[in-house]
Amino acid sequence: MADFKWEIVESIGVISENPKGWTKEFNMVSWNGRDAKYDIREWSPDHETMSKGLTFTKDEILALKDLLNNLDIE
């Protein structure tokens, strides 16, 4: 597997934490020196290991925001 680099450019917030200390986070992440994208995934406590996650462009995160705002949760 080829090496890849990441940089958490902005930590937006922690969504949850599991008993092993891994946190599901919403961040702005730059992958391999590219422009940062919105990102949701789990990170180890030292941020050296991560799970598979989801990345979003600005337009995608705005569409997701609209969907969530219109969601009827009780």
CHARMM-style PDB file with segment names, atoms N, HN, CA, C and O in Angstrom:
ATOM      1  N   MET     1       0.843  -1.178   0.000  1.00  0.00      PROA
ATOM      2  CA  MET     1       0.000   0.000   0.000  1.00  0.00      PROA
ATOM      3  C   MET     1       0.889   1.242   0.000  1.00  0.00      PROA
ATOM      4  O   MET     1       1.875   1.308   0.734  1.00  0.00      PROA
ATOM      5  N   ALA     2       0.539   2.208  -0.815  1.00  0.00      PROA
ATOM      6  HN  ALA     2      -0.261   2.155  -1.412  1.00  0.00      PROA
ATOM      7  CA  ALA     2       1.317   3.442  -0.901  1.00  0.00      PROA
ATOM      8  C   ALA     2       1.120   4.283   0.351  1.00  0.00      PROA
ATOM      9  O   ALA     2       0.053   4.273   0.964  1.00  0.00      PROA
ATOM     10  N   ASP     3       2.170   5.011   0.717  1.00  0.00      PROA
ATOM     11  HN  ASP     3       3.037   5.020   0.219  1.00  0.00      PROA
ATOM     12  CA  ASP     3       2.063   5.913   1.859  1.00  0.00      PROA
ATOM     13  C   ASP     3       1.166   7.082   1.495  1.00  0.00      PROA
ATOM     14  O   ASP     3       1.146   7.538   0.352  1.00  0.00      PROA
ATOM     15  N   PHE     4       0.441   7.549   2.465  1.00  0.00      PROA
ATOM     16  HN  PHE     4       0.457   7.179   3.394  1.00  0.00      PROA
ATOM     17  CA  PHE     4      -0.342   8.756   2.263  1.00  0.00      PROA
ATOM     18  C   PHE     4      -0.209   9.619   3.499  1.00  0.00      PROA
ATOM     19  O   PHE     4       0.093   9.136   4.590  1.00  0.00      PROA
ATOM     20  N   LYS     5      -0.442  10.904   3.305  1.00  0.00      PROA
ATOM     21  HN  LYS     5      -0.687  11.296   2.418  1.00  0.00      PROA
ATOM     22  CA  LYS     5      -0.285  11.865   4.389  1.00  0.00      PROA
ATOM     23  C   LYS     5      -1.613  12.556   4.634  1.00  0.00      PROA
ATOM     24  O   LYS     5      -2.428  12.718   3.725  1.00  0.00      PROA
ATOM     25  N   TRP     6      -1.814  12.956   5.868  1.00  0.00      PROA
ATOM     26  HN  TRP     6      -1.153  12.825   6.607  1.00  0.00      PROA
ATOM     27  CA  TRP     6      -3.006  13.704   6.217  1.00  0.00      PROA
ATOM     28  C   TRP     6      -2.634  14.766   7.227  1.00  0.00      PROA
ATOM     29  O   TRP     6      -1.666  14.640   7.977  1.00  0.00      PROA
ATOM     30  N   GLU     7      -3.424  15.804   7.220  1.00  0.00      PROA
ATOM     31  HN  GLU     7      -4.210  15.906   6.611  1.00  0.00      PROA
ATOM     32  CA  GLU     7      -3.258  16.870   8.210  1.00  0.00      PROA
ATOM     33  C   GLU     7      -4.638  17.351   8.602  1.00  0.00      PROA
ATOM     34  O   GLU     7      -5.430  17.758   7.751  1.00  0.00      PROA
ATOM     35  N   ILE     8      -4.924  17.304   9.894  1.00  0.00      PROA
ATOM     36  HN  ILE     8      -4.281  16.974  10.585  1.00  0.00      PROA
ATOM     37  CA  ILE     8      -6.177  17.869  10.373  1.00  0.00      PROA
ATOM     38  C   ILE     8      -5.969  19.377  10.424  1.00  0.00      PROA
ATOM     39  O   ILE     8      -5.274  19.893  11.299  1.00  0.00      PROA
ATOM     40  N   VAL     9      -6.576  20.068   9.479  1.00  0.00      PROA
ATOM     41  HN  VAL     9      -7.140  19.649   8.768  1.00  0.00      PROA
ATOM     42  CA  VAL     9      -6.412  21.513   9.338  1.00  0.00      PROA
ATOM     43  C   VAL     9      -7.248  22.256  10.369  1.00  0.00      PROA
ATOM     44  O   VAL     9      -6.834  23.286  10.900  1.00  0.00      PROA
ATOM     45  N   GLU    10      -8.450  21.709  10.646  1.00  0.00      PROA
ATOM     46  HN  GLU    10      -8.786  20.872  10.215  1.00  0.00      PROA
ATOM     47  CA  GLU    10      -9.339  22.328  11.632  1.00  0.00      PROA
ATOM     48  C   GLU    10     -10.144  21.233  12.321  1.00  0.00      PROA
ATOM     49  O   GLU    10     -10.772  20.406  11.659  1.00  0.00      PROA
ATOM     50  N   SER    11     -10.124  21.229  13.634  1.00  0.00      PROA
ATOM     51  HN  SER    11      -9.614  21.901  14.172  1.00  0.00      PROA
ATOM     52  CA  SER    11     -10.964  20.316  14.411  1.00  0.00      PROA
ATOM     53  C   SER    11     -12.281  21.020  14.689  1.00  0.00      PROA
ATOM     54  O   SER    11     -12.333  22.006  15.423  1.00  0.00      PROA
ATOM     55  N   ILE    12     -13.347  20.498  14.089  1.00  0.00      PROA
ATOM     56  HN  ILE    12     -13.306  19.697  13.493  1.00  0.00      PROA
ATOM     57  CA  ILE    12     -14.662  21.130  14.261  1.00  0.00      PROA
ATOM     58  C   ILE    12     -15.342  20.617  15.521  1.00  0.00      PROA
ATOM     59  O   ILE    12     -15.945  21.393  16.264  1.00  0.00      PROA
ATOM     60  N   GLY    13     -15.247  19.296  15.768  1.00  0.00      PROA
ATOM     61  HN  GLY    13     -14.757  18.666  15.165  1.00  0.00      PROA
ATOM     62  CA  GLY    13     -15.834  18.783  16.996  1.00  0.00      PROA
ATOM     63  C   GLY    13     -15.822  17.273  17.076  1.00  0.00      PROA
ATOM     64  O   GLY    13     -15.669  16.575  16.073  1.00  0.00      PROA
ATOM     65  N   VAL    14     -15.988  16.779  18.306  1.00  0.00      PROA
ATOM     66  HN  VAL    14     -16.112  17.346  19.121  1.00  0.00      PROA
ATOM     67  CA  VAL    14     -16.072  15.345  18.572  1.00  0.00      PROA
ATOM     68  C   VAL    14     -17.550  14.973  18.640  1.00  0.00      PROA
ATOM     69  O   VAL    14     -18.328  15.608  19.352  1.00  0.00      PROA
ATOM     70  N   ILE    15     -17.926  13.939  17.895  1.00  0.00      PROA
ATOM     71  HN  ILE    15     -17.294  13.422  17.317  1.00  0.00      PROA
ATOM     72  CA  ILE    15     -19.308  13.473  17.872  1.00  0.00      PROA
ATOM     73  C   ILE    15     -19.545  12.471  18.995  1.00  0.00      PROA
ATOM     74  O   ILE    15     -20.566  12.530  19.680  1.00  0.00      PROA
ATOM     75  N   SER    16     -18.597  11.548  19.184  1.00  0.00      PROA
ATOM     76  HN  SER    16     -17.768  11.500  18.628  1.00  0.00      PROA
ATOM     77  CA  SER    16     -18.726  10.546  20.248  1.00  0.00      PROA
ATOM     78  C   SER    16     -17.359   9.948  20.550  1.00  0.00      PROA
ATOM     79  O   SER    16     -16.396  10.146  19.809  1.00  0.00      PROA
ATOM     80  N   GLU    17     -17.296   9.209  21.660  1.00  0.00      PROA
ATOM     81  HN  GLU    17     -18.078   9.048  22.262  1.00  0.00      PROA
ATOM     82  CA  GLU    17     -16.067   8.501  22.041  1.00  0.00      PROA
ATOM     83  C   GLU    17     -16.445   7.094  22.475  1.00  0.00      PROA
ATOM     84  O   GLU    17     -17.410   6.906  23.216  1.00  0.00      PROA
ATOM     85  N   ASN    18     -15.675   6.094  22.010  1.00  0.00      PROA
ATOM     86  HN  ASN    18     -14.891   6.247  21.408  1.00  0.00      PROA
ATOM     87  CA  ASN    18     -15.966   4.713  22.420  1.00  0.00      PROA
ATOM     88  C   ASN    18     -15.134   4.353  23.651  1.00  0.00      PROA
ATOM     89  O   ASN    18     -14.231   5.103  24.022  1.00  0.00      PROA
ATOM     90  N   PRO    19     -15.426   3.214  24.291  1.00  0.00      PROA
ATOM     91  CA  PRO    19     -14.712   2.837  25.518  1.00  0.00      PROA
ATOM     92  C   PRO    19     -13.193   2.689  25.353  1.00  0.00      PROA
ATOM     93  O   PRO    19     -12.457   2.785  26.335  1.00  0.00      PROA
ATOM     94  N   LYS    20     -12.719   2.459  24.128  1.00  0.00      PROA
ATOM     95  HN  LYS    20     -13.316   2.381  23.330  1.00  0.00      PROA
ATOM     96  CA  LYS    20     -11.276   2.314  23.908  1.00  0.00      PROA
ATOM     97  C   LYS    20     -10.584   3.655  23.668  1.00  0.00      PROA
ATOM     98  O   LYS    20      -9.375   3.697  23.440  1.00  0.00      PROA
ATOM     99  N   GLY    21     -11.341   4.742  23.719  1.00  0.00      PROA
ATOM    100  HN  GLY    21     -12.323   4.707  23.904  1.00  0.00      PROA
ATOM    101  CA  GLY    21     -10.760   6.070  23.572  1.00  0.00      PROA
ATOM    102  C   GLY    21     -10.775   6.629  22.159  1.00  0.00      PROA
ATOM    103  O   GLY    21     -10.376   7.774  21.946  1.00  0.00      PROA
ATOM    104  N   TRP    22     -11.233   5.833  21.181  1.00  0.00      PROA
ATOM    105  HN  TRP    22     -11.556   4.903  21.354  1.00  0.00      PROA
ATOM    106  CA  TRP    22     -11.336   6.342  19.819  1.00  0.00      PROA
ATOM    107  C   TRP    22     -12.487   7.341  19.754  1.00  0.00      PROA
ATOM    108  O   TRP    22     -13.534   7.133  20.367  1.00  0.00      PROA
ATOM    109  N   THR    23     -12.288   8.429  19.006  1.00  0.00      PROA
ATOM    110  HN  THR    23     -11.437   8.599  18.509  1.00  0.00      PROA
ATOM    111  CA  THR    23     -13.318   9.451  18.899  1.00  0.00      PROA
ATOM    112  C   THR    23     -13.790   9.577  17.457  1.00  0.00      PROA
ATOM    113  O   THR    23     -12.992   9.566  16.520  1.00  0.00      PROA
ATOM    114  N   LYS    24     -15.107   9.697  17.301  1.00  0.00      PROA
ATOM    115  HN  LYS    24     -15.756   9.705  18.062  1.00  0.00      PROA
ATOM    116  CA  LYS    24     -15.685   9.999  15.998  1.00  0.00      PROA
ATOM    117  C   LYS    24     -15.702  11.514  15.901  1.00  0.00      PROA
ATOM    118  O   LYS    24     -16.319  12.196  16.718  1.00  0.00      PROA
ATOM    119  N   GLU    25     -15.008  12.036  14.878  1.00  0.00      PROA
ATOM    120  HN  GLU    25     -14.507  11.482  14.214  1.00  0.00      PROA
ATOM    121  CA  GLU    25     -14.785  13.479  14.807  1.00  0.00      PROA
ATOM    122  C   GLU    25     -15.244  14.058  13.469  1.00  0.00      PROA
ATOM    123  O   GLU    25     -15.270  13.384  12.440  1.00  0.00      PROA
ATOM    124  N   PHE    26     -15.600  15.323  13.536  1.00  0.00      PROA
ATOM    125  HN  PHE    26     -15.580  15.871  14.372  1.00  0.00      PROA
ATOM    126  CA  PHE    26     -15.930  16.115  12.349  1.00  0.00      PROA
ATOM    127  C   PHE    26     -14.814  17.144  12.213  1.00  0.00      PROA
ATOM    128  O   PHE    26     -14.678  18.031  13.055  1.00  0.00      PROA
ATOM    129  N   ASN    27     -14.010  17.026  11.142  1.00  0.00      PROA
ATOM    130  HN  ASN    27     -14.121  16.305  10.458  1.00  0.00      PROA
ATOM    131  CA  ASN    27     -12.826  17.863  10.962  1.00  0.00      PROA
ATOM    132  C   ASN    27     -12.710  18.341   9.521  1.00  0.00      PROA
ATOM    133  O   ASN    27     -13.425  17.874   8.634  1.00  0.00      PROA
ATOM    134  N   MET    28     -11.808  19.267   9.313  1.00  0.00      PROA
ATOM    135  HN  MET    28     -11.227  19.646  10.034  1.00  0.00      PROA
ATOM    136  CA  MET    28     -11.332  19.622   7.976  1.00  0.00      PROA
ATOM    137  C   MET    28      -9.974  18.941   7.833  1.00  0.00      PROA
ATOM    138  O   MET    28      -9.057  19.205   8.611  1.00  0.00      PROA
ATOM    139  N   VAL    29      -9.849  18.056   6.825  1.00  0.00      PROA
ATOM    140  HN  VAL    29     -10.594  17.843   6.194  1.00  0.00      PROA
ATOM    141  CA  VAL    29      -8.634  17.267   6.667  1.00  0.00      PROA
ATOM    142  C   VAL    29      -8.078  17.445   5.264  1.00  0.00      PROA
ATOM    143  O   VAL    29      -8.814  17.399   4.279  1.00  0.00      PROA
ATOM    144  N   SER    30      -6.768  17.649   5.189  1.00  0.00      PROA
ATOM    145  HN  SER    30      -6.170  17.686   5.990  1.00  0.00      PROA
ATOM    146  CA  SER    30      -6.051  17.680   3.911  1.00  0.00      PROA
ATOM    147  C   SER    30      -5.413  16.315   3.699  1.00  0.00      PROA
ATOM    148  O   SER    30      -4.657  15.841   4.548  1.00  0.00      PROA
ATOM    149  N   TRP    31      -5.712  15.688   2.578  1.00  0.00      PROA
ATOM    150  HN  TRP    31      -6.325  16.073   1.889  1.00  0.00      PROA
ATOM    151  CA  TRP    31      -5.161  14.380   2.238  1.00  0.00      PROA
ATOM    152  C   TRP    31      -4.120  14.547   1.149  1.00  0.00      PROA
ATOM    153  O   TRP    31      -4.418  15.072   0.077  1.00  0.00      PROA
ATOM    154  N   ASN    32      -2.894  14.101   1.418  1.00  0.00      PROA
ATOM    155  HN  ASN    32      -2.652  13.674   2.290  1.00  0.00      PROA
ATOM    156  CA  ASN    32      -1.791  14.158   0.455  1.00  0.00      PROA
ATOM    157  C   ASN    32      -1.561  15.564  -0.091  1.00  0.00      PROA
ATOM    158  O   ASN    32      -1.288  15.737  -1.279  1.00  0.00      PROA
ATOM    159  N   GLY    33      -1.672  16.558   0.773  1.00  0.00      PROA
ATOM    160  HN  GLY    33      -1.893  16.417   1.738  1.00  0.00      PROA
ATOM    161  CA  GLY    33      -1.372  17.933   0.392  1.00  0.00      PROA
ATOM    162  C   GLY    33      -2.447  18.625  -0.416  1.00  0.00      PROA
ATOM    163  O   GLY    33      -2.259  19.761  -0.850  1.00  0.00      PROA
ATOM    164  N   ARG    34      -3.564  17.966  -0.623  1.00  0.00      PROA
ATOM    165  HN  ARG    34      -3.717  17.042  -0.270  1.00  0.00      PROA
ATOM    166  CA  ARG    34      -4.666  18.583  -1.381  1.00  0.00      PROA
ATOM    167  C   ARG    34      -5.447  19.535  -0.479  1.00  0.00      PROA
ATOM    168  O   ARG    34      -5.237  19.591   0.732  1.00  0.00      PROA
ATOM    169  N   ASP    35      -6.368  20.292  -1.118  1.00  0.00      PROA
ATOM    170  HN  ASP    35      -6.539  20.247  -2.102  1.00  0.00      PROA
ATOM    171  CA  ASP    35      -7.226  21.187  -0.349  1.00  0.00      PROA
ATOM    172  C   ASP    35      -8.000  20.385   0.686  1.00  0.00      PROA
ATOM    173  O   ASP    35      -8.419  19.257   0.427  1.00  0.00      PROA
ATOM    174  N   ALA    36      -8.183  20.975   1.856  1.00  0.00      PROA
ATOM    175  HN  ALA    36      -7.843  21.892   2.066  1.00  0.00      PROA
ATOM    176  CA  ALA    36      -8.898  20.295   2.937  1.00  0.00      PROA
ATOM    177  C   ALA    36     -10.364  20.116   2.574  1.00  0.00      PROA
ATOM    178  O   ALA    36     -10.968  20.953   1.902  1.00  0.00      PROA
ATOM    179  N   LYS    37     -10.925  18.992   3.040  1.00  0.00      PROA
ATOM    180  HN  LYS    37     -10.435  18.312   3.586  1.00  0.00      PROA
ATOM    181  CA  LYS    37     -12.345  18.700   2.866  1.00  0.00      PROA
ATOM    182  C   LYS    37     -12.938  18.395   4.232  1.00  0.00      PROA
ATOM    183  O   LYS    37     -12.225  18.050   5.174  1.00  0.00      PROA
ATOM    184  N   TYR    38     -14.252  18.529   4.320  1.00  0.00      PROA
ATOM    185  HN  TYR    38     -14.832  18.809   3.555  1.00  0.00      PROA
ATOM    186  CA  TYR    38     -14.949  18.133   5.538  1.00  0.00      PROA
ATOM    187  C   TYR    38     -14.855  16.618   5.660  1.00  0.00      PROA
ATOM    188  O   TYR    38     -14.958  15.905   4.662  1.00  0.00      PROA
ATOM    189  N   ASP    39     -14.659  16.127   6.876  1.00  0.00      PROA
ATOM    190  HN  ASP    39     -14.575  16.706   7.687  1.00  0.00      PROA
ATOM    191  CA  ASP    39     -14.358  14.719   7.069  1.00  0.00      PROA
ATOM    192  C   ASP    39     -14.982  14.218   8.372  1.00  0.00      PROA
ATOM    193  O   ASP    39     -14.886  14.872   9.411  1.00  0.00      PROA
ATOM    194  N   ILE    40     -15.623  13.048   8.299  1.00  0.00      PROA
ATOM    195  HN  ILE    40     -15.700  12.517   7.455  1.00  0.00      PROA
ATOM    196  CA  ILE    40     -16.157  12.386   9.486  1.00  0.00      PROA
ATOM    197  C   ILE    40     -15.582  10.981   9.523  1.00  0.00      PROA
ATOM    198  O   ILE    40     -15.758  10.204   8.584  1.00  0.00      PROA
ATOM    199  N   ARG    41     -14.886  10.654  10.624  1.00  0.00      PROA
ATOM    200  HN  ARG    41     -14.743  11.285  11.387  1.00  0.00      PROA
ATOM    201  CA  ARG    41     -14.314   9.322  10.814  1.00  0.00      PROA
ATOM    202  C   ARG    41     -13.883   9.163  12.268  1.00  0.00      PROA
ATOM    203  O   ARG    41     -13.861  10.133  13.027  1.00  0.00      PROA
ATOM    204  N   GLU    42     -13.542   7.933  12.651  1.00  0.00      PROA
ATOM    205  HN  GLU    42     -13.560   7.146  12.035  1.00  0.00      PROA
ATOM    206  CA  GLU    42     -13.022   7.667  13.987  1.00  0.00      PROA
ATOM    207  C   GLU    42     -11.503   7.751  13.963  1.00  0.00      PROA
ATOM    208  O   GLU    42     -10.848   7.327  13.011  1.00  0.00      PROA
ATOM    209  N   TRP    43     -10.965   8.313  15.043  1.00  0.00      PROA
ATOM    210  HN  TRP    43     -11.498   8.657  15.817  1.00  0.00      PROA
ATOM    211  CA  TRP    43      -9.521   8.479  15.205  1.00  0.00      PROA
ATOM    212  C   TRP    43      -9.071   7.846  16.504  1.00  0.00      PROA
ATOM    213  O   TRP    43      -9.781   7.883  17.509  1.00  0.00      PROA
ATOM    214  N   SER    44      -7.876   7.260  16.471  1.00  0.00      PROA
ATOM    215  HN  SER    44      -7.300   7.230  15.654  1.00  0.00      PROA
ATOM    216  CA  SER    44      -7.276   6.752  17.705  1.00  0.00      PROA
ATOM    217  C   SER    44      -6.925   7.944  18.596  1.00  0.00      PROA
ATOM    218  O   SER    44      -6.858   9.075  18.115  1.00  0.00      PROA
ATOM    219  N   PRO    45      -6.702   7.701  19.891  1.00  0.00      PROA
ATOM    220  CA  PRO    45      -6.398   8.814  20.795  1.00  0.00      PROA
ATOM    221  C   PRO    45      -5.203   9.666  20.364  1.00  0.00      PROA
ATOM    222  O   PRO    45      -5.184  10.869  20.624  1.00  0.00      PROA
ATOM    223  N   ASP    46      -4.202   9.059  19.707  1.00  0.00      PROA
ATOM    224  HN  ASP    46      -4.218   8.082  19.496  1.00  0.00      PROA
ATOM    225  CA  ASP    46      -3.026   9.826  19.273  1.00  0.00      PROA
ATOM    226  C   ASP    46      -3.153  10.369  17.848  1.00  0.00      PROA
ATOM    227  O   ASP    46      -2.229  11.009  17.346  1.00  0.00      PROA
ATOM    228  N   HSD    47      -4.277  10.122  17.201  1.00  0.00      PROA
ATOM    229  HN  HSD    47      -5.028   9.602  17.608  1.00  0.00      PROA
ATOM    230  CA  HSD    47      -4.539  10.562  15.822  1.00  0.00      PROA
ATOM    231  C   HSD    47      -3.535  10.001  14.815  1.00  0.00      PROA
ATOM    232  O   HSD    47      -3.333  10.586  13.751  1.00  0.00      PROA
ATOM    233  N   GLU    48      -2.912   8.885  15.141  1.00  0.00      PROA
ATOM    234  HN  GLU    48      -3.076   8.410  16.005  1.00  0.00      PROA
ATOM    235  CA  GLU    48      -1.988   8.222  14.212  1.00  0.00      PROA
ATOM    236  C   GLU    48      -2.688   7.149  13.385  1.00  0.00      PROA
ATOM    237  O   GLU    48      -2.169   6.739  12.347  1.00  0.00      PROA
ATOM    238  N   THR    49      -3.846   6.694  13.820  1.00  0.00      PROA
ATOM    239  HN  THR    49      -4.268   7.027  14.663  1.00  0.00      PROA
ATOM    240  CA  THR    49      -4.615   5.663  13.127  1.00  0.00      PROA
ATOM    241  C   THR    49      -6.050   6.133  13.018  1.00  0.00      PROA
ATOM    242  O   THR    49      -6.591   6.758  13.929  1.00  0.00      PROA
ATOM    243  N   MET    50      -6.665   5.814  11.867  1.00  0.00      PROA
ATOM    244  HN  MET    50      -6.226   5.305  11.127  1.00  0.00      PROA
ATOM    245  CA  MET    50      -8.045   6.219  11.680  1.00  0.00      PROA
ATOM    246  C   MET    50      -8.824   5.100  11.018  1.00  0.00      PROA
ATOM    247  O   MET    50      -8.251   4.188  10.423  1.00  0.00      PROA
ATOM    248  N   SER    51     -10.139   5.185  11.133  1.00  0.00      PROA
ATOM    249  HN  SER    51     -10.604   5.926  11.617  1.00  0.00      PROA
ATOM    250  CA  SER    51     -11.016   4.236  10.470  1.00  0.00      PROA
ATOM    251  C   SER    51     -11.351   4.771   9.074  1.00  0.00      PROA
ATOM    252  O   SER    51     -10.972   5.883   8.707  1.00  0.00      PROA
ATOM    253  N   LYS    52     -12.065   3.952   8.317  1.00  0.00      PROA
ATOM    254  HN  LYS    52     -12.373   3.049   8.616  1.00  0.00      PROA
ATOM    255  CA  LYS    52     -12.606   4.475   7.065  1.00  0.00      PROA
ATOM    256  C   LYS    52     -13.608   5.553   7.438  1.00  0.00      PROA
ATOM    257  O   LYS    52     -14.240   5.495   8.492  1.00  0.00      PROA
ATOM    258  N   GLY    53     -13.741   6.523   6.573  1.00  0.00      PROA
ATOM    259  HN  GLY    53     -13.227   6.570   5.717  1.00  0.00      PROA
ATOM    260  CA  GLY    53     -14.640   7.620   6.886  1.00  0.00      PROA
ATOM    261  C   GLY    53     -15.277   8.186   5.639  1.00  0.00      PROA
ATOM    262  O   GLY    53     -15.228   7.594   4.561  1.00  0.00      PROA
ATOM    263  N   LEU    54     -15.871   9.337   5.814  1.00  0.00      PROA
ATOM    264  HN  LEU    54     -15.911   9.818   6.689  1.00  0.00      PROA
ATOM    265  CA  LEU    54     -16.543  10.040   4.728  1.00  0.00      PROA
ATOM    266  C   LEU    54     -15.942  11.431   4.587  1.00  0.00      PROA
ATOM    267  O   LEU    54     -15.722  12.128   5.577  1.00  0.00      PROA
ATOM    268  N   THR    55     -15.678  11.828   3.343  1.00  0.00      PROA
ATOM    269  HN  THR    55     -15.857  11.261   2.538  1.00  0.00      PROA
ATOM    270  CA  THR    55     -15.221  13.194   3.083  1.00  0.00      PROA
ATOM    271  C   THR    55     -16.256  13.902   2.220  1.00  0.00      PROA
ATOM    272  O   THR    55     -16.930  13.284   1.396  1.00  0.00      PROA
ATOM    273  N   PHE    56     -16.368  15.203   2.426  1.00  0.00      PROA
ATOM    274  HN  PHE    56     -15.820  15.706   3.095  1.00  0.00      PROA
ATOM    275  CA  PHE    56     -17.374  15.998   1.739  1.00  0.00      PROA
ATOM    276  C   PHE    56     -16.773  17.295   1.225  1.00  0.00      PROA
ATOM    277  O   PHE    56     -15.953  17.916   1.902  1.00  0.00      PROA
ATOM    278  N   THR    57     -17.177  17.703   0.034  1.00  0.00      PROA
ATOM    279  HN  THR    57     -17.843  17.199  -0.516  1.00  0.00      PROA
ATOM    280  CA  THR    57     -16.850  19.032  -0.462  1.00  0.00      PROA
ATOM    281  C   THR    57     -17.758  20.039   0.245  1.00  0.00      PROA
ATOM    282  O   THR    57     -18.667  19.644   0.975  1.00  0.00      PROA
ATOM    283  N   LYS    58     -17.525  21.312   0.039  1.00  0.00      PROA
ATOM    284  HN  LYS    58     -16.787  21.634  -0.554  1.00  0.00      PROA
ATOM    285  CA  LYS    58     -18.375  22.339   0.641  1.00  0.00      PROA
ATOM    286  C   LYS    58     -19.815  22.177   0.171  1.00  0.00      PROA
ATOM    287  O   LYS    58     -20.738  22.252   0.981  1.00  0.00      PROA
ATOM    288  N   ASP    59     -20.023  21.954  -1.130  1.00  0.00      PROA
ATOM    289  HN  ASP    59     -19.272  21.893  -1.789  1.00  0.00      PROA
ATOM    290  CA  ASP    59     -21.377  21.791  -1.658  1.00  0.00      PROA
ATOM    291  C   ASP    59     -22.068  20.562  -1.060  1.00  0.00      PROA
ATOM    292  O   ASP    59     -23.263  20.601  -0.766  1.00  0.00      PROA
ATOM    293  N   GLU    60     -21.320  19.480  -0.882  1.00  0.00      PROA
ATOM    294  HN  GLU    60     -20.350  19.449  -1.121  1.00  0.00      PROA
ATOM    295  CA  GLU    60     -21.894  18.263  -0.306  1.00  0.00      PROA
ATOM    296  C   GLU    60     -22.276  18.463   1.157  1.00  0.00      PROA
ATOM    297  O   GLU    60     -23.322  17.982   1.593  1.00  0.00      PROA
ATOM    298  N   ILE    61     -21.440  19.166   1.918  1.00  0.00      PROA
ATOM    299  HN  ILE    61     -20.591  19.557   1.563  1.00  0.00      PROA
ATOM    300  CA  ILE    61     -21.745  19.372   3.333  1.00  0.00      PROA
ATOM    301  C   ILE    61     -22.933  20.317   3.480  1.00  0.00      PROA
ATOM    302  O   ILE    61     -23.713  20.180   4.422  1.00  0.00      PROA
ATOM    303  N   LEU    62     -23.083  21.271   2.568  1.00  0.00      PROA
ATOM    304  HN  LEU    62     -22.449  21.383   1.803  1.00  0.00      PROA
ATOM    305  CA  LEU    62     -24.260  22.150   2.596  1.00  0.00      PROA
ATOM    306  C   LEU    62     -25.529  21.360   2.296  1.00  0.00      PROA
ATOM    307  O   LEU    62     -26.564  21.593   2.920  1.00  0.00      PROA
ATOM    308  N   ALA    63     -25.459  20.426   1.345  1.00  0.00      PROA
ATOM    309  HN  ALA    63     -24.619  20.237   0.838  1.00  0.00      PROA
ATOM    310  CA  ALA    63     -26.610  19.578   1.033  1.00  0.00      PROA
ATOM    311  C   ALA    63     -26.945  18.686   2.230  1.00  0.00      PROA
ATOM    312  O   ALA    63     -28.119  18.501   2.553  1.00  0.00      PROA
ATOM    313  N   LEU    64     -25.932  18.137   2.884  1.00  0.00      PROA
ATOM    314  HN  LEU    64     -24.978  18.287   2.622  1.00  0.00      PROA
ATOM    315  CA  LEU    64     -26.152  17.311   4.071  1.00  0.00      PROA
ATOM    316  C   LEU    64     -26.773  18.138   5.189  1.00  0.00      PROA
ATOM    317  O   LEU    64     -27.672  17.668   5.887  1.00  0.00      PROA
ATOM    318  N   LYS    65     -26.301  19.355   5.358  1.00  0.00      PROA
ATOM    319  HN  LYS    65     -25.571  19.737   4.791  1.00  0.00      PROA
ATOM    320  CA  LYS    65     -26.855  20.248   6.383  1.00  0.00      PROA
ATOM    321  C   LYS    65     -28.336  20.475   6.135  1.00  0.00      PROA
ATOM    322  O   LYS    65     -29.132  20.417   7.071  1.00  0.00      PROA
ATOM    323  N   ASP    66     -28.722  20.735   4.886  1.00  0.00      PROA
ATOM    324  HN  ASP    66     -28.075  20.782   4.125  1.00  0.00      PROA
ATOM    325  CA  ASP    66     -30.135  20.923   4.554  1.00  0.00      PROA
ATOM    326  C   ASP    66     -30.952  19.674   4.867  1.00  0.00      PROA
ATOM    327  O   ASP    66     -32.050  19.767   5.416  1.00  0.00      PROA
ATOM    328  N   LEU    67     -30.417  18.507   4.517  1.00  0.00      PROA
ATOM    329  HN  LEU    67     -29.525  18.432   4.070  1.00  0.00      PROA
ATOM    330  CA  LEU    67     -31.118  17.260   4.803  1.00  0.00      PROA
ATOM    331  C   LEU    67     -31.321  17.074   6.305  1.00  0.00      PROA
ATOM    332  O   LEU    67     -32.409  16.707   6.749  1.00  0.00      PROA
ATOM    333  N   LEU    68     -30.266  17.330   7.086  1.00  0.00      PROA
ATOM    334  HN  LEU    68     -29.383  17.629   6.725  1.00  0.00      PROA
ATOM    335  CA  LEU    68     -30.361  17.181   8.539  1.00  0.00      PROA
ATOM    336  C   LEU    68     -31.316  18.193   9.155  1.00  0.00      PROA
ATOM    337  O   LEU    68     -32.061  17.864  10.079  1.00  0.00      PROA
ATOM    338  N   ASN    69     -31.299  19.415   8.652  1.00  0.00      PROA
ATOM    339  HN  ASN    69     -30.695  19.682   7.902  1.00  0.00      PROA
ATOM    340  CA  ASN    69     -32.200  20.450   9.180  1.00  0.00      PROA
ATOM    341  C   ASN    69     -33.659  20.095   8.931  1.00  0.00      PROA
ATOM    342  O   ASN    69     -34.529  20.486   9.709  1.00  0.00      PROA
ATOM    343  N   ASN    70     -33.938  19.364   7.865  1.00  0.00      PROA
ATOM    344  HN  ASN    70     -33.231  19.046   7.233  1.00  0.00      PROA
ATOM    345  CA  ASN    70     -35.312  18.997   7.525  1.00  0.00      PROA
ATOM    346  C   ASN    70     -35.724  17.648   8.095  1.00  0.00      PROA
ATOM    347  O   ASN    70     -36.856  17.212   7.888  1.00  0.00      PROA
ATOM    348  N   LEU    71     -34.838  16.993   8.798  1.00  0.00      PROA
ATOM    349  HN  LEU    71     -33.919  17.348   8.967  1.00  0.00      PROA
ATOM    350  CA  LEU    71     -35.115  15.680   9.373  1.00  0.00      PROA
ATOM    351  C   LEU    71     -35.956  15.836  10.638  1.00  0.00      PROA
ATOM    352  O   LEU    71     -35.618  16.627  11.519  1.00  0.00      PROA
ATOM    353  N   ASP    72     -37.045  15.084  10.725  1.00  0.00      PROA
ATOM    354  HN  ASP    72     -37.319  14.442  10.010  1.00  0.00      PROA
ATOM    355  CA  ASP    72     -37.915  15.148  11.888  1.00  0.00      PROA
ATOM    356  C   ASP    72     -37.503  14.072  12.880  1.00  0.00      PROA
ATOM    357  O   ASP    72     -37.888  12.911  12.744  1.00  0.00      PROA
ATOM    358  N   ILE    73     -36.715  14.463  13.880  1.00  0.00      PROA
ATOM    359  HN  ILE    73     -36.402  15.406  13.991  1.00  0.00      PROA
ATOM    360  CA  ILE    73     -36.224  13.531  14.898  1.00  0.00      PROA
ATOM    361  C   ILE    73     -36.892  13.866  16.225  1.00  0.00      PROA
ATOM    362  O   ILE    73     -36.905  15.016  16.663  1.00  0.00      PROA
ATOM    363  N   GLU    74     -37.437  12.847  16.844  1.00  0.00      PROA
ATOM    364  HN  GLU    74     -37.426  11.913  16.488  1.00  0.00      PROA
ATOM    365  CA  GLU    74     -38.059  13.077  18.154  1.00  0.00      PROA
ATOM    366  C   GLU    74     -37.460  12.177  19.193  1.00  0.00      PROA
ATOM    367  OT1 GLU    74     -37.858  12.228  20.357  1.00  0.00      PROA
TER     368      GLU     74
END
